[in-house]
Amino acid sequence: MKELFKLLTDREKRTLSVLAGAAVLVLLLFLFVSLGALRSYGRSEASLTKLTTELGKARESWNRASAESGRWDEAKGDLEAFRTKYFYDDKQGIRDLRLDLEKVFAEAGIRVSQIGYKYANLEKGKARKVVAAFTFRGNYATLKTFLAVIERFPKFLILERIDFPNTGSVTGSLELKIELAGYYET
């Protein structure tokens, strides 16, 4: 190899030296840039890991929020069904309540001649109630049937009060003053 260098002229030797120096500079520059790129890659990889974790948390949060929103939508639908199914329509007045009471009396097999109605607004909420007061005459089995009919009736008919003015211990006949409440959404 030394013999080859001896054959070269001074000018060729300088050119080779300059080229070798340039190659070393390019190699050093490449090494410097690649180390910077390596550090940048490490930072990018750490940033990607952090962003992936944050994305996972955001997706979990989104899923929880979506599920909760779905439950609120379901609750809204339930409330609307609740209003239409269990409450009486305030626009109809007491007509629907009267018709329902007639159905209850017919199903229980009792006759009621006079019904008094009292109106009351509830303290909280947008509802009011109408209390229907009447006198029940019959035996214990009929009373039990009447209470069972009220219990399974689909609308809100709540037994507010039962007074026992005459228990009929000798004849087995009961005379009761009963108050039933129906609820209206206003």
C-alpha positions as CSV (number, residue, x, y, z in Angstrom):
1,M,0.0,0.0,0.0
2,K,2.9,2.3,0.8
3,E,4.3,1.7,-2.6
4,L,1.1,2.9,-4.2
5,F,1.3,6.2,-2.3
6,K,4.9,6.7,-3.5
7,L,3.7,6.5,-7.0
8,L,1.3,9.4,-6.5
9,T,2.2,13.0,-7.1
10,D,2.0,15.7,-4.5
11,R,-1.1,17.1,-6.1
12,E,-2.8,13.7,-6.1
13,K,-1.7,13.2,-2.5
14,R,-3.3,16.6,-1.5
15,T,-6.5,15.7,-3.4
16,L,-6.7,12.4,-1.6
17,S,-6.1,14.1,1.8
18,V,-8.8,16.7,1.1
19,L,-11.2,13.9,0.0
20,A,-10.3,11.8,3.1
21,G,-10.8,14.9,5.3
22,A,-14.1,15.6,3.6
23,A,-15.1,11.9,4.1
24,V,-14.2,12.2,7.8
25,L,-16.2,15.5,8.0
26,V,-19.2,13.9,6.3
27,L,-18.9,10.9,8.6
28,L,-18.8,13.1,11.7
29,L,-21.7,15.2,10.4
30,F,-23.7,12.0,9.7
31,L,-22.9,10.7,13.2
32,F,-23.9,14.0,14.8
33,V,-27.2,14.2,12.8
34,S,-27.9,10.5,13.5
35,L,-27.4,11.0,17.3
36,G,-29.7,14.0,17.2
37,A,-32.2,11.9,15.2
38,L,-31.8,9.1,17.7
39,R,-32.5,11.4,20.6
40,S,-35.5,12.9,18.7
41,Y,-36.7,9.4,18.0
42,G,-36.6,8.6,21.7
43,R,-38.5,11.8,22.6
44,S,-41.0,11.0,19.9
45,E,-41.5,7.5,21.1
46,A,-42.0,8.7,24.7
47,S,-44.5,11.3,23.4
48,L,-46.3,8.7,21.4
49,T,-46.5,6.4,24.5
50,K,-47.9,9.3,26.5
51,L,-50.4,10.3,23.8
52,T,-51.5,6.6,23.4
53,T,-52.1,6.4,27.2
54,E,-54.1,9.7,27.1
55,L,-56.1,8.4,24.1
56,G,-57.0,5.3,26.1
57,K,-58.1,7.4,29.0
58,A,-60.1,9.7,26.7
59,R,-61.8,6.7,25.1
60,E,-62.7,5.3,28.5
61,S,-64.1,8.7,29.5
62,W,-66.0,8.9,26.2
63,N,-67.5,5.4,26.8
64,R,-68.5,6.3,30.3
65,A,-70.1,9.6,29.2
66,S,-71.9,7.8,26.3
67,A,-73.2,5.2,28.7
68,E,-74.4,7.8,31.1
69,S,-76.0,9.8,28.3
70,G,-77.8,6.7,27.2
71,R,-79.0,6.1,30.8
72,W,-80.3,9.7,30.9
73,D,-82.1,9.3,27.6
74,E,-83.6,6.1,28.9
75,A,-84.6,7.8,32.1
76,K,-86.2,10.6,30.1
77,G,-88.2,8.1,28.1
78,D,-89.2,6.3,31.3
79,L,-90.4,9.6,32.8
80,E,-92.5,10.3,29.8
81,A,-94.0,6.8,29.9
82,F,-94.5,7.3,33.6
83,R,-96.4,10.5,33.0
84,T,-98.6,9.1,30.3
85,K,-99.2,5.7,31.9
86,Y,-99.7,6.5,35.6
87,F,-100.8,10.1,35.8
88,Y,-104.1,11.4,34.7
89,D,-104.3,14.1,32.0
90,D,-105.0,17.5,33.6
91,K,-106.7,18.7,30.4
92,Q,-109.4,16.0,30.7
93,G,-110.4,17.1,34.2
94,I,-111.8,14.4,36.4
95,R,-113.6,12.6,33.6
96,D,-110.9,9.9,33.3
97,L,-110.7,9.5,37.1
98,R,-114.4,9.1,37.3
99,L,-114.4,6.5,34.5
100,D,-111.6,4.6,36.2
101,L,-113.4,4.6,39.5
102,E,-116.5,3.2,37.8
103,K,-114.2,0.4,36.3
104,V,-112.8,-0.3,39.8
105,F,-116.2,-0.5,41.4
106,A,-117.6,-2.7,38.6
107,E,-114.6,-5.1,38.9
108,A,-114.8,-5.2,42.7
109,G,-118.6,-5.8,42.5
110,I,-119.6,-2.8,44.6
111,R,-122.0,0.1,44.0
112,V,-121.3,3.6,45.2
113,S,-124.0,6.2,45.0
114,Q,-122.3,9.4,45.9
115,I,-118.7,10.4,45.4
116,G,-117.3,13.7,46.6
117,Y,-114.1,15.2,45.0
118,K,-111.5,17.4,46.7
119,Y,-108.7,19.1,44.8
120,A,-105.2,19.7,46.2
121,N,-102.0,21.0,44.7
122,L,-98.9,19.2,45.9
123,E,-96.2,21.3,47.6
124,K,-93.3,20.0,45.5
125,G,-93.3,19.3,41.9
126,K,-95.8,19.9,39.1
127,A,-98.6,17.6,40.2
128,R,-101.9,17.8,41.9
129,K,-104.2,15.3,43.3
130,V,-107.9,14.8,43.3
131,V,-109.3,12.9,46.3
132,A,-112.5,10.9,45.7
133,A,-114.4,10.3,49.0
134,F,-117.3,7.8,49.2
135,T,-119.0,5.3,51.5
136,F,-118.4,1.6,51.1
137,R,-121.0,-0.9,52.3
138,G,-120.3,-4.6,52.2
139,N,-118.6,-7.5,53.9
140,Y,-115.0,-8.2,54.5
141,A,-114.5,-10.3,51.4
142,T,-115.9,-7.5,49.2
143,L,-113.6,-5.0,50.9
144,K,-110.6,-7.4,50.3
145,T,-111.6,-7.7,46.6
146,F,-111.9,-3.9,46.2
147,L,-108.5,-3.3,47.8
148,A,-106.9,-6.0,45.4
149,V,-108.5,-4.3,42.4
150,I,-107.0,-0.9,43.5
151,E,-103.6,-2.4,44.1
152,R,-103.2,-3.8,40.6
153,F,-104.9,-0.9,38.8
154,P,-102.4,0.6,36.3
155,K,-103.0,4.3,37.2
156,F,-102.0,5.9,40.4
157,L,-105.1,5.4,42.6
158,I,-103.8,5.6,46.2
159,L,-105.8,4.7,49.2
160,E,-105.5,7.8,51.3
161,R,-107.8,7.0,54.2
162,I,-110.3,4.5,55.6
163,D,-112.6,5.4,58.4
164,F,-114.6,2.7,60.2
165,P,-117.7,4.5,61.6
166,N,-119.7,1.3,61.7
167,T,-118.0,-2.1,61.8
168,G,-121.2,-4.2,61.9
169,S,-119.9,-6.7,64.3
170,V,-123.4,-8.4,64.7
171,T,-124.4,-8.5,61.0
172,G,-120.9,-8.8,59.5
173,S,-121.6,-5.8,57.3
174,L,-119.0,-3.0,57.1
175,E,-119.7,0.6,56.5
176,L,-116.5,2.5,55.7
177,K,-115.6,6.0,54.5
178,I,-112.9,5.6,51.9
179,E,-110.8,8.3,50.2
180,L,-108.9,7.4,47.0
181,A,-106.4,9.9,45.4
182,G,-105.7,10.2,41.7
183,Y,-102.7,12.2,40.6
184,Y,-102.5,14.7,37.7
185,E,-99.4,16.3,36.2
186,T,-99.9,20.0,35.6
